[in-house]
Amino acid sequence: MCAVGNAGIGWPSPDWSQPWFWPFAADGAAVRAACEAGVPLPQALTSRIGAKGLRFVPQAELPEGTAYEQFIFDTGTVPTREGLHDFFNGLVWARFPATKRLLNRLQAAQIAQAGVGQVRGPVRDAITLFDENAVLLQAPDALWDALLAREWTRLFVDLRPLWAQTRLVLFGHALTEKLVTPYKSITGHVYRSPVPPELGDDLAAWDRWLAARLTAAELSTKPFTPLPVLGVPGWWPANEDPAFYGDVSVFRPIRSSTAPTT
């Protein structure tokens, strides 16, 4: 059963009005309400999104010595612990089921090829990074150019009006978990392929597009670029002041030894 605390369960309630939570708000509020009523998190997730062919089981069903990713591949079920991390993992499964299944197949293929060792290897590391911290972006070319160059003032100040034409969606469940209690330095990894503008805000179409293009070979190149997400206009009141972006400990310039493709 969901851990009971002073507020009903032992993990904090997200503020679903925050812009970064919009893809997950309806499912998230319903699942949390079920947990507050005493329903175990795996059962609450399955009840809410089970119609999409997803099933979540208690972490105790994962046999000792069995890799988490291999268990999902073999059984079609997702071991789930009580708490925010696995709560958001379930919500991402609900929104991006095809992509999550693809990432799981890629993990299982790597395990079949190399086994489970102390070192995951570049492909499994990249898959894990995508799963935990990826951001998807649909934006005008000028914003992409500034982002890839890490020209933060141009990106967020000079080109600020263009953000009205932008859609940004968090995929990584660890990243989303951090934003329950936001702080300035939270940084996501933007997948470097722009979401096609013709997909609009149809996240089911985003999911199909992403699942059709991701490959182990591409992921092994680490196709990401960093984005301090609270710099996004409209996401944090303090960033209305251009001085917000002068903090080089967060908005770091590109290093001369860092190739733009990393």
Secondary structure as UniProt FT lines:
FT   TURN            6..7
FT   TURN            16..17
FT   HELIX           19..21
FT   TURN            22..24
FT   HELIX           25..36
FT   TURN            37..38
FT   HELIX           41..49
FT   HELIX           50..52
FT   STRAND          56..58
FT   HELIX           59..61
FT   TURN            64..65
FT   HELIX           68..75
FT   STRAND          78..80
FT   HELIX           84..95
FT   HELIX           97..114
FT   HELIX           122..133
FT   STRAND          134..138
FT   HELIX           141..148
FT   TURN            149..150
FT   HELIX           152..153
FT   HELIX           154..158
FT   HELIX           160..165
FT   STRAND          167..170
FT   HELIX           173..178
FT   TURN            179..180
FT   TURN            184..185
FT   STRAND          187..191
FT   HELIX           197..199
FT   TURN            200..201
FT   HELIX           203..213
FT   HELIX           216..219
FT   TURN            220..221
FT   STRAND          224..228
FT   HELIX           229..231
FT   TURN            233..234
FT   HELIX           237..240
FT   HELIX           242..246
FT   TURN            248..250
FT   TURN            256..257
FT   TURN            260..261
//
